[in-house]
């Protein structure tokens, strides 16, 4: 091989080496992700399915939830801030007048629904039964688990308000009812919750919740433990009325209920000793539509051992320990009838986790 040929061959090899290095560099750049890109991808994953993030890491779930609080505005009644106390009293009298009549025509039924929406369930006794009665006069069954759109009058929609879970009213700016929409899946969830309340008589179980904290009914996410579940289904439980009322409000407000697997297992184990298998299976089916069951995350086993020996949690039952760990890690309030668990959380977490004193 001549000197010239060797020189050309070397040049070709150098060109090939440079091209290979360039391609490796390009491939490496494509495969590497910048920290900002990773954060964006995690946030997008949270927005698509926040519950999966909870499964992976309650701490990460808490951080992302805090970041998105601004977009999680609490739904409020259309008439809130617009109805004065005097108007509210007048509306309540009108409601009583309409429902005191033997029969109800469509015009009165529409008026009744507008008034009920304006005043709200907190002020109207038997709010739901009145709502259902007025709906029947219009040929609408608010308990039917089917999707429905029922037009009332033609007008431009100014505001929509969910009166009960799965039941949405559309109004114009004058407060006139324009349309009623039913979402069957949401109605089914609400009815499942209602079917659990006071379902059994199991004797005096649990404690009276009187000096702890309970979640505000408007919070978006809550941890529920076995004592909370038991107080809801057992009408003889000392805290049944208080926790059941709050439970229904949380479900009606689309709150996500998280329950550790161990707490759910403790609850099922307790009621299975006192109820028929068919009853236990029916309760579990209802809970599957209402509660997100969380498995112990990877580091949870060692943490639960340390927590069980801590001064705050020493002596707590296993199901309560897991609920406390989940509430503390995710920084979520807890729905519980176990005053020891509530006090443990108060000591472990300085802030009140969206709770209100009762």
C-alpha positions as a Python dict, from the first residue, in 0.01 Angstrom:
ca = {
    (1, 'X'): (0, 0, 0),
    (2, 'X'): (139, 335, -101),
    (3, 'X'): (190, 625, 138),
    (4, 'X'): (-97, 811, -27),
    (5, 'X'): (-332, 517, 14),
    (6, 'X'): (-236, 480, 382),
    (7, 'X'): (-304, 848, 435),
    (8, 'X'): (-648, 822, 271),
    (9, 'X'): (-729, 510, 474),
    (10, 'X'): (-636, 685, 800),
    (11, 'X'): (-851, 984, 706),
    (12, 'X'): (-1148, 754, 641),
    (13, 'X'): (-1100, 583, 979),
    (14, 'X'): (-1081, 920, 1153),
    (15, 'X'): (-1405, 1030, 982),
    (16, 'X'): (-1575, 706, 1087),
    (17, 'X'): (-1457, 743, 1450),
    (18, 'X'): (-1586, 1101, 1465),
    (19, 'X'): (-1922, 991, 1321),
    (20, 'X'): (-1949, 706, 1574),
    (21, 'X'): (-1867, 943, 1863),
    (22, 'X'): (-2120, 1196, 1733),
    (23, 'X'): (-2394, 933, 1711),
    (24, 'X'): (-2316, 802, 2061),
    (25, 'X'): (-2331, 1155, 2196),
    (26, 'X'): (-2662, 1221, 2020),
    (27, 'X'): (-2806, 891, 2146),
    (28, 'X'): (-2687, 965, 2498),
    (29, 'X'): (-2849, 1311, 2488),
    (30, 'X'): (-3175, 1161, 2369),
    (31, 'X'): (-3178, 903, 2649),
    (32, 'X'): (-3089, 1143, 2930),
    (33, 'X'): (-3367, 1341, 3099),
    (34, 'X'): (-3320, 1675, 3263),
    (35, 'X'): (-3455, 1716, 3621),
    (36, 'X'): (-3716, 1962, 3497),
    (37, 'X'): (-3844, 1709, 3244),
    (38, 'X'): (-3871, 1441, 3513),
    (39, 'X'): (-4072, 1676, 3736),
    (40, 'X'): (-4305, 1758, 3447),
    (41, 'X'): (-4359, 1390, 3366),
    (42, 'X'): (-4433, 1308, 3731),
    (43, 'X'): (-4687, 1592, 3752),
    (44, 'X'): (-4855, 1474, 3434),
    (45, 'X'): (-4872, 1120, 3575),
    (46, 'X'): (-5030, 1262, 3894),
    (47, 'X'): (-5293, 1452, 3696),
    (48, 'X'): (-5378, 1139, 3493),
    (49, 'X'): (-5407, 910, 3796),
    (50, 'X'): (-5323, 1056, 4139),
    (51, 'X'): (-5415, 730, 4311),
    (52, 'X'): (-5124, 546, 4146),
    (53, 'X'): (-4886, 804, 4291),
    (54, 'X'): (-5032, 732, 4636),
    (55, 'X'): (-4952, 362, 4583),
    (56, 'X'): (-4590, 445, 4497),
    (57, 'X'): (-4523, 710, 4761),
    (58, 'X'): (-4761, 891, 5000),
    (59, 'X'): (-4494, 1160, 5053),
    (60, 'X'): (-4478, 1237, 4679),
    (61, 'X'): (-4857, 1229, 4665),
    (62, 'X'): (-4869, 1492, 4943),
    (63, 'X'): (-4619, 1720, 4766),
    (64, 'X'): (-4808, 1705, 4435),
    (65, 'X'): (-5143, 1754, 4608),
    (66, 'X'): (-5014, 2071, 4776),
    (67, 'X'): (-4895, 2199, 4437),
    (68, 'X'): (-5239, 2143, 4286),
    (69, 'X'): (-5448, 2286, 4570),
    (70, 'X'): (-5517, 2601, 4372),
    (71, 'X'): (-5695, 2397, 4105),
    (72, 'X'): (-5897, 2196, 4357),
    (73, 'X'): (-6149, 2463, 4441),
    (74, 'X'): (-6431, 2344, 4663),
    (75, 'X'): (-6763, 2336, 4484),
    (76, 'X'): (-7003, 2586, 4634),
    (77, 'X'): (-7374, 2638, 4591),
    (78, 'X'): (-7468, 2893, 4327),
    (79, 'X'): (-7677, 3085, 4578),
    (80, 'X'): (-7413, 3099, 4849),
    (81, 'X'): (-7311, 3461, 4917),
    (82, 'X'): (-7623, 3580, 4735),
    (83, 'X'): (-7907, 3473, 4967),
    (84, 'X'): (-7947, 3685, 5278),
    (85, 'X'): (-8068, 3542, 5608),
    (86, 'X'): (-8407, 3710, 5560),
    (87, 'X'): (-8439, 3567, 5209),
    (88, 'X'): (-8336, 3227, 5339),
    (89, 'X'): (-8615, 3231, 5598),
    (90, 'X'): (-8863, 3338, 5330),
    (91, 'X'): (-8747, 3056, 5100),
    (92, 'X'): (-8785, 2803, 5382),
    (93, 'X'): (-9142, 2919, 5445),
    (94, 'X'): (-9216, 2885, 5073),
    (95, 'X'): (-9074, 2531, 5076),
    (96, 'X'): (-9297, 2437, 5372),
    (97, 'X'): (-9596, 2588, 5193),
    (98, 'X'): (-9536, 2392, 4872),
    (99, 'X'): (-9485, 2058, 5046),
    (100, 'X'): (-9782, 2104, 5279),
    (101, 'X'): (-10019, 2078, 4980),
    (102, 'X'): (-10183, 1747, 4899),
    (103, 'X'): (-10076, 1756, 4535),
    (104, 'X'): (-9785, 1916, 4351),
    (105, 'X'): (-9803, 2032, 3990),
    (106, 'X'): (-9498, 2077, 3766),
    (107, 'X'): (-9477, 2452, 3823),
    (108, 'X'): (-9466, 2409, 4201),
    (109, 'X'): (-9218, 2124, 4167),
    (110, 'X'): (-8976, 2340, 3966),
    (111, 'X'): (-9015, 2623, 4216),
    (112, 'X'): (-8952, 2380, 4503),
    (113, 'X'): (-8631, 2253, 4341),
    (114, 'X'): (-8507, 2610, 4289),
    (115, 'X'): (-8578, 2694, 4654),
    (116, 'X'): (-8418, 2375, 4783),
    (117, 'X'): (-8103, 2449, 4582),
    (118, 'X'): (-8098, 2806, 4709),
    (119, 'X'): (-8125, 2718, 5078),
    (120, 'X'): (-7928, 2393, 5082),
    (121, 'X'): (-7946, 2069, 5282),
    (122, 'X'): (-7804, 2221, 5600),
    (123, 'X'): (-8118, 2429, 5654),
    (124, 'X'): (-8397, 2212, 5514),
    (125, 'X'): (-8519, 1917, 5724),
    (126, 'X'): (-8560, 1600, 5514),
    (127, 'X'): (-8388, 1776, 5224),
    (128, 'X'): (-8334, 1462, 5018),
    (129, 'X'): (-8690, 1330, 5060),
    (130, 'X'): (-8830, 1669, 4952),
    (131, 'X'): (-8597, 1670, 4653),
    (132, 'X'): (-8715, 1323, 4550),
    (133, 'X'): (-9082, 1419, 4596),
    (134, 'X'): (-9046, 1727, 4376),
    (135, 'X'): (-8860, 1520, 4116),
    (136, 'X'): (-9145, 1269, 4096),
    (137, 'X'): (-9386, 1550, 4005),
    (138, 'X'): (-9159, 1612, 3703),
    (139, 'X'): (-9126, 1244, 3621),
    (140, 'X'): (-8762, 1230, 3740),
    (141, 'X'): (-8626, 965, 3974),
    (142, 'X'): (-8318, 1105, 4147),
    (143, 'X'): (-8233, 755, 4271),
    (144, 'X'): (-8233, 594, 3926),
    (145, 'X'): (-7881, 481, 3836),
    (146, 'X'): (-7909, 594, 3474),
    (147, 'X'): (-7770, 894, 3287),
    (148, 'X'): (-8039, 1153, 3212),
    (149, 'X'): (-8074, 1508, 3082),
    (150, 'X'): (-8409, 1668, 3155),
    (151, 'X'): (-8466, 2018, 3009),
    (152, 'X'): (-8687, 2253, 3211),
    (153, 'X'): (-8686, 2572, 3004),
    (154, 'X'): (-8486, 2730, 2722),
    (155, 'X'): (-8225, 2976, 2839),
    (156, 'X'): (-7849, 3026, 2848),
    (157, 'X'): (-7678, 2834, 3126),
    (158, 'X'): (-7494, 3064, 3366),
    (159, 'X'): (-7404, 2819, 3640),
    (160, 'X'): (-7419, 2450, 3730),
    (161, 'X'): (-7438, 2314, 4084),
    (162, 'X'): (-7433, 1955, 4207),
    (163, 'X'): (-7722, 1932, 4454),
    (164, 'X'): (-7654, 1570, 4547),
    (165, 'X'): (-7377, 1350, 4416),
    (166, 'X'): (-7483, 1258, 4063),
    (167, 'X'): (-7759, 1523, 4050),
    (168, 'X'): (-7664, 1852, 3881),
    (169, 'X'): (-7891, 2154, 3828),
    (170, 'X'): (-7824, 2419, 3562),
    (171, 'X'): (-7939, 2777, 3631),
    (172, 'X'): (-7954, 3111, 3457),
    (173, 'X'): (-7827, 3424, 3633),
    (174, 'X'): (-8169, 3486, 3788),
    (175, 'X'): (-8162, 3148, 3960),
    (176, 'X'): (-8420, 2987, 3733),
    (177, 'X'): (-8378, 2613, 3684),
    (178, 'X'): (-8293, 2531, 3321),
    (179, 'X'): (-8187, 2167, 3316),
    (180, 'X'): (-8143, 1864, 3542),
    (181, 'X'): (-7865, 1615, 3472),
    (182, 'X'): (-7823, 1274, 3635),
    (183, 'X'): (-7502, 1067, 3624),
    (184, 'X'): (-7584, 704, 3701),
    (185, 'X'): (-7237, 600, 3816),
    (186, 'X'): (-7218, 885, 4067),
    (187, 'X'): (-7568, 811, 4198),
    (188, 'X'): (-7465, 448, 4247),
    (189, 'X'): (-7165, 558, 4457),
    (190, 'X'): (-7386, 783, 4672),
    (191, 'X'): (-7642, 506, 4723),
    (192, 'X'): (-7366, 261, 4817),
    (193, 'X'): (-7253, 501, 5090),
    (194, 'X'): (-7608, 549, 5216),
    (195, 'X'): (-7665, 172, 5225),
    (196, 'X'): (-7372, 126, 5465),
    (197, 'X'): (-7487, 377, 5726),
    (198, 'X'): (-7636, 198, 6027),
    (199, 'X'): (-7664, -124, 5831),
    (200, 'X'): (-7612, -351, 6133),
    (201, 'X'): (-7662, -368, 6509),
    (202, 'X'): (-7334, -491, 6656),
    (203, 'X'): (-7356, -363, 7011),
    (204, 'X'): (-7144, -96, 7177),
    (205, 'X'): (-6822, -89, 6977),
    (206, 'X'): (-6559, 182, 6950),
    (207, 'X'): (-6529, 501, 7149),
    (208, 'X'): (-6711, 831, 7169),
    (209, 'X'): (-6526, 1085, 6955),
    (210, 'X'): (-6554, 1399, 7161),
    (211, 'X'): (-6215, 1555, 7225),
    (212, 'X'): (-6026, 1488, 6903),
    (213, 'X'): (-6041, 1615, 6549),
    (214, 'X'): (-6248, 1508, 6251),
    (215, 'X'): (-6197, 1603, 5884),
    (216, 'X'): (-6368, 1912, 5750),
    (217, 'X'): (-6651, 1791, 5520),
    (218, 'X'): (-6502, 1992, 5232),
    (219, 'X'): (-6159, 1826, 5226),
    (220, 'X'): (-6078, 1641, 4905),
    (221, 'X'): (-5890, 1338, 5043),
    (222, 'X'): (-5920, 1150, 5375),
    (223, 'X'): (-5775, 839, 5538),
    (224, 'X'): (-6036, 614, 5702),
    (225, 'X'): (-5948, 338, 5947),
    (226, 'X'): (-6126, 24, 6069),
    (227, 'X'): (-6281, 203, 6370),
    (228, 'X'): (-6426, 467, 6139),
    (229, 'X'): (-6575, 204, 5909),
    (230, 'X'): (-6717, 14, 6204),
    (231, 'X'): (-6879, 324, 6353),
    (232, 'X'): (-7049, 394, 6020),
    (233, 'X'): (-7203, 48, 5970),
    (234, 'X'): (-7286, -15, 6337),
    (235, 'X'): (-7583, 192, 6450),
    (236, 'X'): (-7505, 109, 6816),
    (237, 'X'): (-7156, 258, 6804),
    (238, 'X'): (-7120, 563, 7035),
    (239, 'X'): (-6989, 782, 6751),
    (240, 'X'): (-7222, 641, 6482),
    (241, 'X'): (-7435, 953, 6421),
    (242, 'X'): (-7141, 1192, 6413),
    (243, 'X'): (-6917, 986, 6186),
    (244, 'X'): (-7200, 870, 5958),
    (245, 'X'): (-7319, 1225, 5894),
    (246, 'X'): (-6964, 1334, 5812),
    (247, 'X'): (-6906, 1023, 5597),
    (248, 'X'): (-7210, 1101, 5379),
    (249, 'X'): (-7102, 1463, 5340),
    (250, 'X'): (-6753, 1356, 5234),
    (251, 'X'): (-6891, 1111, 4977),
    (252, 'X'): (-7139, 1371, 4851),
    (253, 'X'): (-6849, 1614, 4803),
    (254, 'X'): (-6653, 1358, 4595),
    (255, 'X'): (-6389, 1314, 4865),
    (256, 'X'): (-6145, 1030, 4795),
    (257, 'X'): (-6133, 787, 5089),
    (258, 'X'): (-5806, 598, 5142),
    (259, 'X'): (-5787, 291, 5365),
    (260, 'X'): (-5474, 84, 5438),
    (261, 'X'): (-5511, -281, 5340),
    (262, 'X'): (-5442, -385, 5701),
    (263, 'X'): (-5718, -157, 5833),
    (264, 'X'): (-5968, -293, 5582),
    (265, 'X'): (-5865, -649, 5673),
    (266, 'X'): (-5912, -572, 6043),
    (267, 'X'): (-6261, -434, 5976),
    (268, 'X'): (-6364, -735, 5764),
    (269, 'X'): (-6222, -974, 6024),
    (270, 'X'): (-6421, -804, 6302),
    (271, 'X'): (-6759, -806, 6128),
    (272, 'X'): (-6710, -1159, 5985),
    (273, 'X'): (-6724, -1294, 6341),
    (274, 'X'): (-7065, -1134, 6394),
    (275, 'X'): (-7240, -1139, 6056),
    (276, 'X'): (-7338, -1385, 5785),
    (277, 'X'): (-7095, -1429, 5496),
    (278, 'X'): (-7346, -1280, 5250),
    (279, 'X'): (-7367, -960, 5459),
    (280, 'X'): (-6988, -930, 5481),
    (281, 'X'): (-6950, -980, 5104),
    (282, 'X'): (-7218, -716, 5036),
    (283, 'X'): (-7041, -464, 5262),
    (284, 'X'): (-6707, -530, 5092),
    (285, 'X'): (-6860, -479, 4747),
    (286, 'X'): (-7000, -142, 4858),
    (287, 'X'): (-6666, -37, 5004),
    (288, 'X'): (-6481, -124, 4683),
    (289, 'X'): (-6679, 150, 4504),
    (290, 'X'): (-6620, 403, 4785),
    (291, 'X'): (-6274, 341, 4928),
    (292, 'X'): (-5930, 323, 4771),
    (293, 'X'): (-5744, 38, 4946),
    (294, 'X'): (-5373, 118, 4981),
    (295, 'X'): (-5114, -159, 5007),
    (296, 'X'): (-4813, -111, 5231),
    (297, 'X'): (-4553, 79, 5027),
    (298, 'X'): (-4194, -55, 5005),
    (299, 'X'): (-4046, 113, 5314),
    (300, 'X'): (-4363, 75, 5519),
    (301, 'X'): (-4272, -246, 5705),
    (302, 'X'): (-3970, -105, 5885),
    (303, 'X'): (-4146, 224, 5949),
    (304, 'X'): (-4448, 53, 6102),
    (305, 'X'): (-4223, -136, 6343),
    (306, 'X'): (-4055, 186, 6451),
    (307, 'X'): (-4391, 359, 6478),
    (308, 'X'): (-4534, 84, 6699),
    (309, 'X'): (-4256, 142, 6953),
    (310, 'X'): (-4276, 522, 6946),
    (311, 'X'): (-4414, 709, 7247),
    (312, 'X'): (-4700, 848, 7035),
    (313, 'X'): (-4825, 512, 6906),
    (314, 'X'): (-4723, 264, 7174),
    (315, 'X'): (-5015, 28, 7241),
    (316, 'X'): (-5212, 101, 6921),
    (317, 'X'): (-5367, -190, 6733),
    (318, 'X'): (-5213, -290, 6398),
    (319, 'X'): (-5501, -156, 6185),
    (320, 'X'): (-5478, 181, 6361),
    (321, 'X'): (-5099, 191, 6322),
    (322, 'X'): (-5116, 154, 5945),
    (323, 'X'): (-5385, 423, 5922),
    (324, 'X'): (-5173, 660, 6133),
    (325, 'X'): (-4866, 591, 5917),
    (326, 'X'): (-5061, 659, 5595),
    (327, 'X'): (-5218, 978, 5735),
    (328, 'X'): (-4882, 1111, 5858),
    (329, 'X'): (-4692, 1025, 5539),
    (330, 'X'): (-4956, 1166, 5303),
    (331, 'X'): (-5041, 1458, 5536),
    (332, 'X'): (-5411, 1373, 5511),
    (333, 'X'): (-5677, 1400, 5784),
    (334, 'X'): (-5817, 1079, 5930),
    (335, 'X'): (-6176, 966, 5980),
    (336, 'X'): (-6152, 753, 6291),
    (337, 'X'): (-6337, 662, 6610),
    (338, 'X'): (-6012, 563, 6777),
    (339, 'X'): (-5922, 857, 7000),
    (340, 'X'): (-5578, 706, 7064),
    (341, 'X'): (-5504, 710, 6689),
    (342, 'X'): (-5627, 1069, 6656),
    (343, 'X'): (-5413, 1183, 6951),
    (344, 'X'): (-5111, 1003, 6803),
    (345, 'X'): (-5150, 1195, 6477),
    (346, 'X'): (-5188, 1523, 6664),
    (347, 'X'): (-4853, 1460, 6833),
    (348, 'X'): (-4677, 1340, 6518),
    (349, 'X'): (-4800, 1620, 6292),
    (350, 'X'): (-4806, 1980, 6422),
    (351, 'X'): (-5059, 2110, 6169),
    (352, 'X'): (-5424, 2001, 6187),
    (353, 'X'): (-5431, 1826, 5845),
    (354, 'X'): (-5755, 1989, 5729),
    (355, 'X'): (-5940, 1891, 6044),
    (356, 'X'): (-6189, 2076, 6263),
    (357, 'X'): (-6234, 2041, 6638),
    (358, 'X'): (-6558, 1871, 6742),
}
